[in-house]
Amino acid sequence: MSKDAPIFLTGASGFLAKHILLTLLAEGHAVRASLRSPARADEVRAAVLPHLPADAAERLTFVTLDLTRDDGWQGAMKGCAALVHTASPFPIKQPKNPEDLIRPAVDGTERALRAAASAGIDRVIVTSSSAAIFDSNRPAGYVFTEEDWADANGAPENHYSNSKVMAERAAWKLARSEGLRLTTINPTLILGPSLDTHFGSSIGLVRRLMKGRDPMLPRIGFSMVDVRDVALAHVRALGRDETAGERLITSAGSMWLTDWGRVLKDAYPKRRIPTLTAPKFVLRLLALVDAEARAALPGIGRREDVSAEKARRMLSLDFIPAADALRASAASLVEMGLV
């Protein structure tokens, strides 16, 4: 993709978005980044620019936009070459009102894509999620691919999954009606190093284990991917026209949560890190007083397995191993003095 015009990046203060911004700037692109609050511009600069040549600062500009409001979107992307619309936050604790997740995800996606179309942009990358792919009705051992979709009318506890299905379907619908060349990146649980102390719930889960908050761990398995690979997937997709019209899963493989504990315990043997599996009845008792434990109950005994072969092939990705992504998360937490 030509570097004569900037790439427009929404939600630049996010954990993944900062890594996408870092990758874009490192490859010589100019970036016009949106923030909900202009006060966070210095935070983003401080996280990203120390890792880049001095001229990167000149290629980075910010605009203030709110995905829940129309103000400012008209004309915000004028002169940009492409749009990268990043994901909604991933909550460990589900909100009481599902609309708190669903409406910002769907309305924000529609607002961003319509603004791109109005600005004459036809190349769009949207960060979706494996949550838009996983279907709990599939049997154990089923390997999910890009052909699969989660049920947008699923169980009440799956508000996040529902929001991602609805937002991605809205993106594909708009892409068809507006003539956009859309690619969605569907990452699994994103780990890896944080560029600053502003990270999401996935790194928060690593922090919980590192702090030894729980004596035992639920039998839950996650498919995982390093944030650096997810960022690279976005940038490579931009430059490869053959990815337009495709969904691309990014994953380095699956691990049980107890395996997380063992990997971290091996790396930090002096820390009180849980490695034992908690019986389900213990989790039910804990769920009475702990919202995060309550959120984990539906996933007990299940591990998410996906195929990322399509992304490997189309994007020439060689994924960082899942255990290395986990160790990188922990190392960044230790370096920042947060555990």
Secondary structure, 3 states (H helix, E strand, C coil): CCCCCCEEECCCCCHHHHHHHHHHHHCCCCEEEEECCHHHHHHHHHHHHHHCCHHHHHHEEEEECCCCCCCCCCCCCCCCCEEEECCCCCCCCCCCCCHHHHHHHHHHHHHHHHHHHHCCCCEEEEECCHHHCCCCCCCCCCEECCCCCCCCCCCHHHHHHHHHHHHHHHHHHHHHHHCCEEEEEEECEEECCCCCCCCCHHHHHHHHHHCCCCCCECCCEEEEEEHHHHHHHHHHHHCCHHHCCCEEEECCEEEEHHHHHHHHHHHCCCCCCCCCECCHHHHHHHHCCCHHHHHHHHHCCCECEECCHHHHHHHCCCCCCHHHHHHHHHHHHHHCCCC
